[in-house]
Amino acid sequence: MINVYVSDDKIKFVDGKASGKKLVIKSCHEVRSKTGSIETGNIKDLMAFSQVMQEAIQDYAIKVGPATFIVDNSRLVLKEMDVPDVAPVKIKQIVANEIFTDAKSSTNTLDYMVESRFKNEEKKKRCKVNVTFLPSEVISNIYKCGSEVLMKPKILDIAPNALSKLVERMIKDKKTQLEETFIVVEYKETFLSLLVFDKGQRQLSKSTILYVSEDAIDVYYVVSEIVNNVNSLIRFYESRNENRNITAIYLTGQVEPLNDSMQDLADNLRMIVAHLPCPSYVMGVDLMEFNAYSSAIGGLIRK
C-alpha cells in the first residue's frame, strides 16, 4: 500500500506494508507542493496538485493503485468527549449535535473512535471518544486528484492520528524505551504539533503556526517556539492531572535542522530531549528517515 501524506508544503510518499507486528518500508520520497495549490490541508488548485503527483510518480517510479491519504494542517481538530455509552449511530449524533450547527453539519464529515468505556460516579455507562472532522470538500478534492493519477484513495487518515497510532504501538513494544509521561513535538517547517502521551495513550494535543521565511530556517526562532509551547502545555496538563509529571520531549518530523540544538532544548526545558527512536519493528529506514516520515509511516497501522 502507498501512503500519501499531504500538507501545505510537502507531499510525501511511503511504500510499505504491515507484516505481522512489523512495518516494512520499501521506499520514501517527498516533493514540494506548488505554492498556493494546497491551503490548510485543502487542495485549492486540482490541476497543479495532480501535476506534482504525476511528476513524482514518474520520477521515483512510485507504483499506482489503492492508496492511503494522510491529511495534515495546523487547523485539524482533535477533540476528546465524554458521552453516554449508547448505540454507535446515536454516539455519532450526540457528537455531531455538540460540535456543529445544522449548516456546518452538512458541509463537514465527522469521524470518531471510542477510546474506552466506564461508569461515572452515578454508575451510569459512559464512553470516552476521540473526535475529528474535515470539510467534505477536502475529502472530495483528494479523491478527485488521487483518481486522476491512478492512485485511488481507499483510506483517509489525519496526521495526528497516524502519529499517535505509531507512538502508542511503540509504548507497547518492550524493546522501545520511552518515558512514562512525555510530549512528542512534530516539527513541520510552518507549524508544530504537540501530543501528550500518558498511561499508554495520547491524552492531549495542540498545534501552533510558525511564522517562517521561505528562504531559510531560523533555528533560534523554532527552538524558542518549541520551548514556549512545551512549557505552556506542561503547565496545562500537570495542573489538571495530579502526580503526573512530564519527563521527556521526543522530536519528530523535519528534525535534521534541529540536531545541533538538542542540548539547548534540553537545557531550557530541564528534561530529556531526544529524537523519537526508530523501533526495531520498523524495517527499511534509518533514524532520520523514520522521523521525517513518521506520520506517513503511522498510516500503515490499522486500529
N, C-alpha and C positions, 0 to 999 in steps of 0.2 A: 504493500500500500504506500502511495506517495502522500506525504503530509505537506500541505502548502500553508505557510504562515504569512499572513497579510497584515502589514502595518502601514502607517502613512509614509514611512521612509524606505522600508525594505520588503522584499518578497523572498522568503526562504523556502527551500525545498529539501525535504528529508525522505530518502528512500530507505525504508526499514520495515521490520516486522516484529511482532511479539511472538516469540517461540518458547512456549512453556513459561518459565519465570524470567527468561532473558529477553532483552530488547536488542535486536541485531540491526545495526546501522550499516547500510551498504554505501551510501554517499550523502554528502551535504553540500548544498550550493546556496548562494544568495546573490540577489541583484537589487539595485536601487530602483524604486518606482519612479515614474516620471512626475516631476513637480506638478502638484495640483490634481493628479489623477485619482488620489485617494485622500479623503478628508474625514478625520475622526472615525476611521475604520470603514467608511462607506466609499465604494467605487463611484467617483463622480464622472470620470471620462472612461467609458467602457472600451472604446477603441484603443486608447493609449495603454490601458491596463492589459488588454488582451495581446497587444503587440509586444509588450515587455515579457509577458508569459511565453508567447510563442518563440521569441528570440532566445530566452533562457532554455526552453525545451530543446531547441535545435543546437545551441552552443554546448550544452552539457549532456546531450543525449539522454535527457530525462524521459523515462517511459511514460506514456499517456495511459489513460484508463480511469478506473474509480479512484477517488482521492478524498482525503480528509482535509478540510479547510479550517484553519485556526485564525480567528479574528482577534486583533489586538489594537487597542487605543486607550487614551488616558481617561475616557469617559465611560468605560464599561462599568455597569452596575452589578455589584455582588452584594446581596443583602441576605442576612440571616433572619428568619422569622420563627416565632413560636406560635403554632396554630393547633386547633383541635385535631385529634387523630381520627379522621373520617375517611370515607372512600376517596381514592385518588382524584376523581373528577371534581369532587367537592373541595378538596385541598386547593386545586388549581383555581377554582372560582373564588375561594376565600382570598388567596394571594392576589389575584387579579383585581378584586374589589378594593384591596388595601392599597395597591400601588397605582392603579390607573383611574383616570376619569373615563367616561364612556368613549370620548373621542380618541384618547390615546390607546385605549384597549384595542381599537380596530386597526391601528397602524403599527402595533408592536407585536412581536412574537415572544411569548413568555415560556421559560423553562424552569424547572425546579427539581431538586433531588432531596429526598427525605434522608437526613443525616442520622437521626436517632429518634426513638420513641420512649416516652416516660410518663409517669404520673406526677401531677403537681401536688402542692400541699393540700389541695382539696380532694385529692385522689381521682381527679379527672384525667382521662387519657389525652396526652398532648404529643406533638412531634415537632422536632426542630428541622426546618427545611432551609436549604441554600437556594437562593433565587437569583436568576439573571434574566435579562431581556434585551432584545435587539430590535431596532426598527425593521419592519418587514422588508423595506426597500433594500437594506443591507444584504439580506439573505437572497432576495430576488436577483440582485446585481451579481453576487458571487456565483449563483447558479448559471446565469447567462454567460458570464465571462469564462467560467470553467468549462462549460459545454462547448463554447466557441473554439477552444484549443484542444478539444477532445479529452479533457481532464474532468470528467463528470463528477461533481460533488456528491458524495454519498453520506458524509458525516460532517456536521458543523460543530466546532468546539470554540471556546474562547480561551485566550492565553492564560489568564489567572487560574482557570480550572484545570487546564492541561498541566501547568507547572505544579499545581497543588497535588494532582494525582501522582506525578513523578516524585515529589518530595515525601508524600505520605507513604509511598512504597519504600523509599529509602529509609524512612523511620522504622519500618517493619523489618528491614534487612539487617540481620545481626552483624554482618561484616562491615556495614557502613556506620561509622561512629559519628553521631550528631549529638549536640547538647539536648537536654530535655525540653527547654523552652527557648526559642530562638526566632529571629527575623530573617527572612530571605529578602534581599534587596535585588531587584532585577533592573539593571541599567540599560536603557534603550535609546540613548542619544538625545531624544527630545522629551522623554519623561521617565519617571521612576515608578515602579510598582513595589510596594512593601507588603509582605504577607507574614503574619504572626502564626507560628506553629507551636502548639502546646497540647499535651496529652494525646499525642499521635495524630492530630488533625489541624487543619487550618482553622484558626479562630477569628481572625480579623484581617482586613486588607484595606489598603488605601493607595491612591495614585496621586502623583503631583507632576505638573508640567515643568519642564526645564526650558528656560529662555536662552537658546544657544545660537551661535553663529554657524553658518553653513561652511565657513572656510576652515575652521579648526576647533578642536575640543578644548575648552577651558577647564582643565583638570581641577584646578583650585576651586572653581565655582561648583563643579559637580560634587567634589568631596564635601564642600561646606553644605550643599543641599542634602546630601546623604546624612551628614551628622545632624542637621537641624530636624529633618523628617524622622530619623530614627529616634532621637531624643523625645520628640513630641509623641510618637507612637508608644514608646516605652512608658512615658508618664500616664498616658490614657489607659493602656492595658493594665498596668500594675495597680493603678488606683481602683480598678474595678474587679481585680482578681487578687484577693489577699493571698499572701505566701507564694505567689508565682513570680519568679524573678527571671527576666530575660538575660541570658548569659553569653549569647553569641550572635554574630551577624555573619550570614553567608551571602557572598556576592555572586550573582549570575548575570547572564545576558552578555552585553559587549564589554566584558571585564578587562580585556587586554590593555586598554589605555589607563586603567586604574592600578595595574600591577605594582608600579613603583610607589603608590600612595597607600598601600595596605597598612604599613606601620603607622602612618599618620592617622588613618582612620581608627586603628586600634588604640592609639594614644589618646585621641579626642573622645572616643566612646568608652574607654576604660573597660574593654571586654575583648573577647576573642573575635577577630575579624579574619575570615578566610574565604577562599573560593568555595563554592558549592562542590563537594567532592564528587568525582565520577564513580558511581558504584560499580562493583565488579560484574553485575549482571547486564550492564550496558556495554555492548561489544562494538568495536569498529571505530571509536572516536577517542581522541586524547582529551585532556582536561580542558583545554581552551575551546576545542570544538564542542564538547559536551555543554559547556556553559553558553557559548554563542547560540546554540540551537536547542537549549533546554526546554523551552515552551513547545517547540515543534516536536521534540522527542517525546515529551509527555503526552502528546496527542495520540501516540501509539497505544496508550494504556486505555483499556475499557473498564468501566465500573459497573 
